[in-house]
Amino acid sequence: VGRPSSQCPNCWRTEMSGPRIARLLNDIAVQFAHQPLTVAAESVAQHVITFWDPRMRAALLAMSPAMTEELDPRARAALAVIRHGD
């Protein structure tokens, strides 16, 4: 998922749309619900930086302000950490 195929080299763009990226980030953030917000944000950000494909990170950083309003507070804080690091 999210990788281009020889038949459709840009298919990841459709698959990694803003809503899907937001859902993935929220899913990760939920795993850190037991941690304080700042710790959770750092953990989520580290996961994204370590494991997400650069194109996925680019889609995340290009997310519209309206879309970021739909993020879990931990995911929104992680996005701020990632943006600060770039």
C-alpha positions in Angstrom: 0.0 0.0 0.0 1.3 3.4 -0.9 4.0 2.1 -3.2 3.9 2.8 -6.9 3.7 -0.1 -9.3 5.1 -0.4 -12.8 1.6 0.0 -14.2 0.7 3.0 -12.1 3.9 4.9 -10.9 1.9 7.6 -9.2 -0.9 5.5 -7.6 0.5 6.2 -4.1 -0.7 9.8 -4.5 -4.3 8.7 -4.6 -3.9 6.1 -1.9 -2.1 8.5 0.5 -4.7 11.3 0.4 -5.1 13.7 3.2 -8.0 11.8 4.8 -6.1 8.5 4.8 -2.9 10.1 6.2 -5.0 11.7 8.9 -6.6 8.3 9.8 -3.2 6.6 9.9 -1.8 9.3 12.1 -4.8 9.2 14.4 -4.5 5.4 14.6 -0.9 5.7 15.7 -1.7 8.5 18.2 -4.3 6.3 19.9 -1.6 3.8 20.8 0.0 6.4 22.9 -3.2 7.6 24.8 -1.7 6.4 28.1 1.1 8.8 27.9 1.1 12.6 28.6 0.4 14.7 25.6 4.0 15.9 25.1 5.5 12.4 25.4 2.8 11.0 23.1 3.5 13.7 20.5 7.2 12.9 20.5 6.6 9.2 20.3 4.1 9.6 17.4 6.5 12.0 15.6 9.4 9.6 16.0 7.3 6.8 14.6 6.4 8.9 11.5 10.0 10.0 11.0 11.4 6.5 11.4 8.8 4.4 9.5 6.8 6.5 7.1 7.9 6.7 3.4 9.1 10.3 2.6 6.1 10.7 0.2 3.8 9.9 3.1 5.5 12.5 5.3 5.3 15.0 2.5 1.5 14.4 2.2 1.2 14.8 6.0 3.1 18.1 5.9 1.0 19.3 3.0 -2.2 18.6 4.9 -4.7 21.5 4.9 -5.4 23.4 8.1 -9.0 22.1 7.9 -7.8 18.5 7.8 -5.5 19.1 10.8 -8.6 20.1 12.9 -9.8 16.5 12.5 -6.6 15.1 14.1 -6.5 13.6 17.6 -4.8 16.1 19.9 -1.8 13.8 20.2 -1.6 13.5 16.4 -1.9 17.3 16.0 0.9 17.8 18.5 3.0 15.2 16.7 2.5 17.1 13.5 3.8 20.3 15.1 6.9 18.4 16.3 7.5 17.0 12.8 7.0 20.5 11.3 9.4 22.0 13.8 12.0 19.5 12.9 11.9 20.2 9.2 
